[in-house]
Amino acid sequence: MTDAPQAAGRPRRQRSLREMLGSIVLGFELLVVFLGALVLFGLHSLPAWLALGGGAALIVLMIMAIGLLRSTAGVVLGWIVQLIVVAAGLLVPAFFIVGAIFTAMWAYCMIAAARIDRNNQAAARAADNGTENP
């Protein structure tokens, strides 16, 4: 048996841990924001245009952040999304809790993943230079 064919001579890009964890957090948050917008619409807590339009705009920002996570712009956009979700608590207090939970997860993932990525890059450079520990 043969493995699945690769794209025409183009190897798959290795994603950083920051990119992988960030996309997981934003992906789950996207689902929560979508469902939250539907709940706000259904309960008539906000006008329909604000509940659905604001939710859709925030979801678009999250999708953009997920796509841009390989660069610093994606991480900054992710932080902006976290601030918007926390600020949504001014409209609906339950979003303070949702925002706090996802902001804490985002912060931990960004800090821990950046540290692990730096250590992995240093180890790879040491291995390339032949200076790794025996």
Phi, psi and omega in degrees: 000149178249155177287167179301139183293142177280159173299156187313079174072008182253112181289152180288137181289136177282120180276143178284162178295323177301318179293318181291312181292321178298319180291328177293312181298313181294326178295315177293321179295325177301316179296318180294318179295319178300310180294323177296320177296320178294321178294315179298322177293314183292326180273357182057034177289329179228160173301149184303318182296326180283316181295308183280319180292317178295319177297318180295319179296318179293323177295320177297318177299320179294319179295320177297318180297318179299317180292333183260007186298343178289343178246169178296329180300322179293321179292317178297317178297324176297319176294322178296318177300317180298318178296322180294319180294319177294318179295334177296342176296340175292330177275315181226110186305334179298334180287343172298319180291312179300314180297319180295318181296310183288328177293321177296317178296317180299312181299313180299313182297318182292318182288310182293317181293322178297318179296315180294319178298319177298316179296319179295320178294320178296320179294321179294318178296319180295321179293323179292326180275351180077023182252018181289155180289143179289000000 
